[in-house]
Amino acid sequence: MVVEGKATLEFEDGSKRELSTGDYINIPAHVKHKVVQTDPNQITIWLAIFYKS
């Protein structure tokens, strides 16, 4: 979940997902991804929750 700010995630298959304040995404275990961009004009704060399925 993005608590504050904006970011773009990129997945191994090349797809991208833009997230902004309040957005969340469930990424299954072992799915490769990375943060490719955050908003340079504001801080980005994340909340990550890891759980067993």
C-alpha positions in Angstrom: 0.0 0.0 0.0 1.2 3.5 -0.8 0.5 5.5 2.4 1.8 8.7 0.8 3.2 9.6 -2.6 3.3 7.9 -6.0 5.3 5.1 -7.6 5.5 2.8 -10.6 6.2 -0.9 -10.2 7.5 -3.0 -13.1 7.1 -6.8 -13.3 9.3 -9.4 -14.9 6.9 -9.7 -17.8 7.3 -6.0 -18.6 4.0 -4.9 -17.3 3.8 -1.8 -15.2 1.5 -0.6 -12.4 1.2 3.0 -11.2 0.3 3.5 -7.6 -0.6 6.6 -5.7 -1.7 7.4 -2.1 -4.2 4.8 -0.9 -3.6 2.3 -3.7 -2.6 -1.2 -2.9 -1.6 -4.3 -4.9 -1.4 -8.0 -3.8 1.8 -9.5 -5.4 1.9 -13.3 -5.1 5.1 -14.9 -3.6 8.0 -15.3 -6.0 6.7 -12.8 -8.6 9.7 -10.7 -9.5 9.0 -6.9 -9.4 10.8 -3.6 -8.8 10.1 0.0 -8.1 11.1 1.9 -11.3 10.0 5.4 -10.3 8.8 7.5 -7.4 7.6 11.0 -7.5 10.7 13.2 -7.1 8.6 16.1 -5.8 7.2 14.3 -2.7 8.1 11.6 -0.3 6.8 8.1 -0.9 5.8 6.0 2.1 5.0 2.3 1.7 3.3 -0.2 4.0 4.2 -3.8 3.0 2.5 -6.8 4.6 3.9 -10.3 4.2 1.6 -13.3 5.0 1.3 -17.0 4.4 -1.4 -17.9 1.9 
